[in-house]
Amino acid sequence: MAEDLHRVELTDSFLARLEAIEAFLIEADAGAAFDDLLDQLRSTVIPNLARFPRIGRR
């Protein structure tokens, strides 16, 4: 039986904060850390929210 997956939407405020994190890490010469963050968001956080939407904020 297939799992019901929910659509995960990224809010404007989340995207703005992500841009601020990227700018900070680039300025700190740690651009690779931002790539790692994006990888974790795509591979773990977003799939978990799709499977278990109540673990996130409304």
URMODA-V31267 format. One record per backbone hydrogen bond with DSSP energy under -0.5 kcal/mol. CO is the residue of the C=O (numbers start at 0). NH is the residue of the N-H. If there is no record, write none. Layout:
CO|NH + CO|NH
This chain:
2|4 + 6|8 + 8|10 + 10|14 + 11|15 + 12|16 + 13|17 + 14|18 + 15|19 + 16|20 + 17|21 + 18|22 + 19|23 + 20|24 + 21|25 + 22|26 + 23|27 + 24|29 + 25|28 + 29|32 + 29|33 + 30|34 + 31|35 + 32|36 + 33|37 + 34|38 + 35|39 + 36|40 + 37|41 + 38|42 + 39|43 + 39|44 + 40|45 + 43|47 + 44|48 + 45|49 + 46|50 + 47|51 + 49|5 + 51|54 + 52|55
